[in-house]
């Protein structure tokens, strides 16, 4: 399990290598929800996926070219991610194949 650094801002997009895969992740708050996009090698894996505490984001995309999963964890309770706590209270993890 690898912690992905996030900033406490309402919208961010960044490139990161996860499990040898060239990924682009977008995280943005819209209303009460955090939405996440994941693209691997230019191929969209999922777009506008709602982030929920301790729910895997890519659980239903095994047929797409992405190995692993992403998961938000509330380190101080059991609430849904909110941008002001990104990177501290709400941590984004990459789950490697061995973690699944």
C-alpha positions in Angstrom: 0.0 0.0 0.0 1.5 3.3 -1.1 0.3 6.7 0.2 -0.3 9.2 -2.6 0.4 12.8 -1.6 -2.4 15.3 -1.9 -2.8 18.9 -1.2 -5.8 20.4 0.6 -7.1 22.3 -2.4 -10.5 21.9 -4.2 -9.0 20.7 -7.5 -5.7 19.1 -8.4 -4.4 17.0 -11.3 -1.0 15.2 -11.2 1.0 12.5 -12.9 2.4 9.6 -10.8 3.8 6.2 -11.5 2.0 3.5 -9.6 3.0 -0.2 -10.0 5.1 0.8 -13.0 2.0 2.4 -14.7 2.1 6.0 -15.9 -1.0 7.4 -14.2 -2.7 10.8 -14.2 -5.1 11.4 -11.3 -7.5 14.3 -11.0 -9.2 15.0 -7.6 -11.8 17.7 -7.2 -14.5 18.7 -4.9 -17.9 19.5 -6.4 -20.6 20.2 -3.8 -20.4 17.8 -1.0 -18.5 15.1 -2.9 -14.9 14.5 -4.0 -14.7 13.1 -7.6 -11.7 11.2 -8.9 -10.5 10.6 -12.5 -7.8 8.0 -13.3 -6.1 7.7 -16.7 -3.3 5.2 -17.3 -1.0 5.6 -20.4 -3.7 7.9 -21.9 -6.5 5.4 -21.4 -9.3 6.5 -19.1 -9.8 3.9 -16.4 -12.7 5.8 -14.6 -14.0 9.3 -14.7 -15.9 11.3 -12.1 -15.9 8.4 -9.6 -17.3 9.6 -6.2 -14.8 9.0 -3.4 -16.1 7.4 -0.3 -14.3 6.5 2.9 -12.7 3.0 2.6 -14.4 2.1 -0.7 -12.1 1.0 -3.5 -12.4 3.3 -6.6 -11.4 0.8 -9.3 -13.0 -2.4 -8.0 -15.1 -2.8 -11.1 -12.5 -2.0 -13.7 -10.4 -5.3 -13.8 -10.9 -5.5 -17.5 -9.2 -2.2 -18.1 -5.4 -1.7 -18.2 -4.8 -0.8 -14.6 -3.3 -3.1 -12.0 -4.2 -2.3 -8.4 -6.8 0.1 -6.9 -7.2 3.4 -5.2 -8.7 4.0 -1.7 -9.4 7.0 0.5 -9.2 6.5 4.3 -10.4 8.9 6.9 -7.6 8.7 9.5 -9.8 10.4 12.2 -13.2 8.8 11.9 -15.7 7.6 9.4 -16.7 10.5 7.2 -16.5 11.1 3.4 -13.4 12.8 2.0 -13.5 16.6 1.9 -10.9 18.8 0.2 -9.7 20.7 3.3 -8.5 17.4 4.9 -6.9 15.9 1.8 -3.4 14.7 2.5 -3.8 14.8 6.3 -7.2 13.5 7.5 -8.2 12.0 4.2 -5.4 9.9 2.8 -5.4 8.4 -0.7 -3.7 5.0 -1.1 -2.6 3.0 -4.0 -3.3 -0.7 -3.4 -0.9 -2.9 -5.2 -2.0 -6.3 -6.6 -0.7 -8.0 -3.5 -2.9 -5.7 -1.3 -6.1 -6.7 -3.0 
